[in-house]
Every structure is written in structure tokens, then in C-alpha cells.
Amino acid sequence: MPQAVPTAVPTAGPSAVPATGPSGLPSPGVRFGPELLTRIGSFASRLSAAREREDVARRRSLQGEGEEFAGHRPYRPGEDLRRLDWNLLARLDRPFVRVHRAGASESWLVLIDSSASMAVGHPGKLQSAAEAAAAAMALGLRLGARIELRLALGGGTSAALHLARRSDLGRAVQELERLDATEGGGLESLLDDASVASALGTGSGRGAGRILLFGDFLDVDPRRVMALGQGRRHVHLGQVFAPIEWNPAEGLGGIGAASGGSARGTAAGALWIDPESPSVPHPASTADLPSYLLRLEAFVESWSRLARDHRMTHAVWRSDEPFEDHLPALLR
């Protein structure tokens, strides 16, 4: 099987951001408002109901093999009456059905890139990644999964949050809102953390059965990601870019005008900086865009190819796009 390895991205590329100040990091934090929490709840409810219907079909084909009782929920009109719990109906005078899920005891590990490059964009990539991660965890908790959320603290350390009940999602949201994009907070540093290796069950055949990674994947060795898919483990790669990274032409004109564009038409005022090394600015011009876009396309395609070759799922989106548009495909 070919070993797909992502290619390099341009210096003034996905890891770059228009210079807006000393740090050039416009969106370093995360914020969850009431409307967003409502969307996350609705998303989890819709997808969990769809998964339950898939489980019913799977039980019919497998004749119940490998199932685990996960609890009860209210009966929905039109459902198979054989799933009805008649004892509960007699006691409570309300219809409930038994829920069995093959993945009810599944263990998930969720990792979020919080390196400096994730502060790019409006909304920022870190905000978008946190929203997608929260929605995915809401779905997992509804499906009965045990979830470990790992967040990088810098300096090679991480913090862990263990979720087992739907009510635990509130704690996860609070931790995500404390997260800031910072140097040393990338996916590579999380994979280097000894406690994360323990959660993965490296070499033991145990550990998380499903791993979800959210970030721009600029700072992670693809060979480390390949290794995550050993055994029957499911790996999901959620890759996010800022609008100005996805299409720099959207911002070059405004930046040049604000800082004094060049008469030669090269947008000389549009300086780019690498958020991981903000002291090094790089000039960009409209002439650079075709080459940049080709390299960006190659970078994204190389991650997509890696996912296909190693039976992982991969989704890529802009930080201004709703997670509902891409997360169902990522979690399939």
C-alpha cells in the first residue's frame, strides 16, 4: 500500500496570516454562545437518531451479535413494537423502547490543535475546530461512548477531561473556552505526551477505539498519524483553514489599501507572517497566488490520500463554514 505523505506548504501559505500587529494573531480564543450550544444539541440529536436506525438494521442482519444494552428512550410513532419495553409501559403508562448499541462501551480520544497558527482567521481556526470537536463529543455521549478530551498546555504538557454522561459536555465546553492558541500547543506536542500515548494503548492493543484530530495539520508528522490507525481503531481527521488562507485574494486588496499598496500592483503592504515565528515577515503579492494555491491544493490532497490509504476519514473546511456541513461525513 502506498505511503501517502503530505507535501510541504508555502511559507506565505496556510501557516501565514496578514500582519495585524506585533503578534499577527487575530483570533486566539474560543467562545460558545447560546445559539451555538443549541446547534450542537440539535446536531447530536439528529445524528444519534440516525445511528440508532442504523443499529436496528445491523441487528436484523447480524441477529443481535455483539450488542450491548444501553438504556431506554421514549417510543417514536412507527417504530418496531418488538423493541417496546412492556414492563415499563405497565408501570409508567408511557411507552419506552430498549436501546442496544454495538458501540455503547466505545472509548474515544479527542485531540485539538491549539498551536499559534490556529489563531488565524475570522472566525479563527481554533474556534472552528473547537465547535466541531464539541459537536462530535455531544454525539459520542449520546451514543454511549466514553470520551477523553486532551488539550495542550504548552511546554510538552497536556490536560485531560474524561466524559461519560451527556451532562459532562458542559465541562468540556468550559475547558474549550479556556483554550488559547499558543506556541507549543500543536497536535505533534499532544502525540508526544506520555499520557496521550497511554490513552492510545500503544503496543497493548487496548486504548481508544476511535480517535478524532482537529486542526490545520501543519505541525504534525504524517507518519505519526499513520501509526494511529493500527488494528481496528477508527481515525478521523478534521482539517480547517481560515478564509484568507483558503483564498488569499479575498484579503490582499483590503490589506494593501489599508497599509499603502504598491503602484506596481504587487500589494507591497500585504505582509505575511508565520504565527509560529512572528518575527519573520514574508511579502506576498497577487503574482504569488497561483503557485501558493497549487501548493495548498497539493497539501490538502496529500492528507486526503493518506486518509484513504489508511482507512481513515478526512474532511476539510473553512473556519467560516458551519460544522454541520462537514462533520457528518467526517464521523461516518
ChimeraX attribute file (.defattr): number of C-alpha atoms within 10 A of each C-alpha:
attribute: neighborCount
match mode: 1-to-1
recipient: residues
	/A:1	5
	/A:2	8
	/A:3	12
	/A:4	19
	/A:5	16
	/A:6	20
	/A:7	16
	/A:8	12
	/A:9	19
	/A:10	17
	/A:11	14
	/A:12	23
	/A:13	21
	/A:14	27
	/A:15	25
	/A:16	25
	/A:17	29
	/A:18	28
	/A:19	21
	/A:20	13
	/A:21	9
	/A:22	8
	/A:23	16
	/A:24	20
	/A:25	25
	/A:26	18
	/A:27	20
	/A:28	22
	/A:29	21
	/A:30	24
	/A:31	15
	/A:32	15
	/A:33	7
	/A:34	8
	/A:35	8
	/A:36	13
	/A:37	16
	/A:38	10
	/A:39	16
	/A:40	21
	/A:41	15
	/A:42	16
	/A:43	19
	/A:44	21
	/A:45	16
	/A:46	11
	/A:47	18
	/A:48	18
	/A:49	14
	/A:50	11
	/A:51	16
	/A:52	15
	/A:53	13
	/A:54	13
	/A:55	19
	/A:56	18
	/A:57	12
	/A:58	16
	/A:59	17
	/A:60	11
	/A:61	10
	/A:62	11
	/A:63	11
	/A:64	15
	/A:65	11
	/A:66	11
	/A:67	17
	/A:68	14
	/A:69	12
	/A:70	16
	/A:71	13
	/A:72	16
	/A:73	13
	/A:74	11
	/A:75	17
	/A:76	11
	/A:77	7
	/A:78	6
	/A:79	11
	/A:80	11
	/A:81	14
	/A:82	9
	/A:83	15
	/A:84	19
	/A:85	17
	/A:86	16
	/A:87	11
	/A:88	14
	/A:89	13
	/A:90	10
	/A:91	9
	/A:92	10
	/A:93	10
	/A:94	12
	/A:95	19
	/A:96	21
	/A:97	21
	/A:98	15
	/A:99	19
	/A:100	21
	/A:101	23
	/A:102	18
	/A:103	17
	/A:104	20
	/A:105	16
	/A:106	17
	/A:107	21
	/A:108	27
	/A:109	23
	/A:110	22
	/A:111	25
	/A:112	27
	/A:113	32
	/A:114	32
	/A:115	28
	/A:116	26
	/A:117	34
	/A:118	34
	/A:119	27
	/A:120	29
	/A:121	25
	/A:122	15
	/A:123	20
	/A:124	26
	/A:125	33
	/A:126	35
	/A:127	29
	/A:128	28
	/A:129	28
	/A:130	26
	/A:131	25
	/A:132	21
	/A:133	25
	/A:134	24
	/A:135	23
	/A:136	22
	/A:137	28
	/A:138	28
	/A:139	25
	/A:140	26
	/A:141	22
	/A:142	18
	/A:143	26
	/A:144	20
	/A:145	23
	/A:146	19
	/A:147	24
	/A:148	22
	/A:149	23
	/A:150	21
	/A:151	24
	/A:152	29
	/A:153	21
	/A:154	17
	/A:155	10
	/A:156	16
	/A:157	17
	/A:158	20
	/A:159	13
	/A:160	16
	/A:161	14
	/A:162	16
	/A:163	22
	/A:164	17
	/A:165	15
	/A:166	16
	/A:167	11
	/A:168	16
	/A:169	18
	/A:170	14
	/A:171	13
	/A:172	19
	/A:173	18
	/A:174	13
	/A:175	16
	/A:176	23
	/A:177	15
	/A:178	10
	/A:179	21
	/A:180	21
	/A:181	28
	/A:182	22
	/A:183	17
	/A:184	21
	/A:185	27
	/A:186	29
	/A:187	27
	/A:188	21
	/A:189	22
	/A:190	27
	/A:191	21
	/A:192	14
	/A:193	16
	/A:194	13
	/A:195	16
	/A:196	23
	/A:197	14
	/A:198	14
	/A:199	16
	/A:200	23
	/A:201	14
	/A:202	15
	/A:203	10
	/A:204	8
	/A:205	13
	/A:206	14
	/A:207	19
	/A:208	22
	/A:209	21
	/A:210	21
	/A:211	21
	/A:212	21
	/A:213	21
	/A:214	25
	/A:215	27
	/A:216	29
	/A:217	27
	/A:218	21
	/A:219	18
	/A:220	17
	/A:221	14
	/A:222	19
	/A:223	13
	/A:224	13
	/A:225	20
	/A:226	19
	/A:227	11
	/A:228	19
	/A:229	19
	/A:230	13
	/A:231	10
	/A:232	10
	/A:233	18
	/A:234	19
	/A:235	26
	/A:236	23
	/A:237	23
	/A:238	24
	/A:239	24
	/A:240	26
	/A:241	27
	/A:242	28
	/A:243	22
	/A:244	21
	/A:245	25
	/A:246	19
	/A:247	17
	/A:248	23
	/A:249	14
	/A:250	12
	/A:251	14
	/A:252	23
	/A:253	18
	/A:254	15
	/A:255	19
	/A:256	19
	/A:257	14
	/A:258	11
	/A:259	13
	/A:260	13
	/A:261	18
	/A:262	14
	/A:263	8
	/A:264	7
	/A:265	12
	/A:266	18
	/A:267	23
	/A:268	20
	/A:269	22
	/A:270	27
	/A:271	21
	/A:272	23
	/A:273	26
	/A:274	24
	/A:275	26
	/A:276	17
	/A:277	13
	/A:278	18
	/A:279	12
	/A:280	10
	/A:281	18
	/A:282	16
	/A:283	15
	/A:284	22
	/A:285	21
	/A:286	15
	/A:287	11
	/A:288	14
	/A:289	16
	/A:290	10
	/A:291	10
	/A:292	22
	/A:293	19
	/A:294	12
	/A:295	18
	/A:296	21
	/A:297	13
	/A:298	16
	/A:299	21
	/A:300	19
	/A:301	16
	/A:302	18
	/A:303	22
	/A:304	21
	/A:305	19
	/A:306	22
	/A:307	21
	/A:308	13
	/A:309	14
	/A:310	20
	/A:311	16
	/A:312	21
	/A:313	19
	/A:314	23
	/A:315	20
	/A:316	20
	/A:317	22
	/A:318	21
	/A:319	26
	/A:320	17
	/A:321	14
	/A:322	14
	/A:323	22
	/A:324	15
	/A:325	10
	/A:326	16
	/A:327	21
	/A:328	13
	/A:329	12
	/A:330	18
	/A:331	20
	/A:332	8
